[in-house]
């Protein structure tokens, strides 16, 4: 049984070798618990892969954090119970660490002492977290694209680090998600439809800006996309202005796109009837003047990038 009922959902299939990428939350197993249905489900994913030797579970957390969750009744998959499963821990920290990291970076960059900024920038761990996310993405892409294994990603609840890694892996493996239309659909599915808690993480309508649930998880994802963009300047149809505009309206509340925590809340509040969509606005701007968001160096290429 998975935490919050988030069973593995297959989100992407490799057109060349048939291996899949799936996402879920951590299992509700504790230190000794088992769920045979879960084990069979995971094995069915393995059996549908091109490489049936193993199914790889990418746990975004540090191993010590996963063990700590096991003491509270959750945890991670036991390779002795899950048939031919291998697990790798990616050592990506939780929302509280990321909030603190961005706060330190913000304070540093707001300083007028540019010499101090240059000297202390290496001490800011924001970039170390970005590096870990990109390293984990490279691991996932290598397992699916090169070694032809299927991969299941999860963290704790399955809506923060899981969304980051799933989205980044799809961007690297599928050129469609590097297009303007594809990038929008990727965010709609992996972040909005799968229930990333935007209200909690961004702090919309929260009187206390120090709320412990606020964390720059989506900002961090956009930063990772920008980093990939710098390494591969020709593979994205859009430019950095497109990313900046999305981030601006993440906080502006001008559009309803990033309001509420899940799809049910948006439907119940009749959000589509009461607000405008950010994607409609961006498309309108692009159609009026493509140069605003278009990458002038873009070369259509279906290759996988890491």
ABEGO torsion letter per residue (X at the ends): XBBGGBBBBBABBBAAAGBBBBBBBBBBAEAABBBAAAAAAAAAAAAABABAABBBBBBABBAAAAAAAAAAGBEBBBAAABBGBBBBBAGBBBAAAAAAAAAAAAAAAABABAAAAAAAAAABAAAAAAAAAAAAAAAAAAAAAAAGBBBBBBBAAGABAAAAAAAAAAAAABAAAABAAAAAAAAAAAAAAAGBBAAAAAGBGBABAABAABBAAAAAAAAAAAAAAAABAAABABBAAAAAAAAAAAAAGABAAABEABAAAAAAAGAAAABBBAAAAAAAAAAABAAAABBAABBBBABBBX
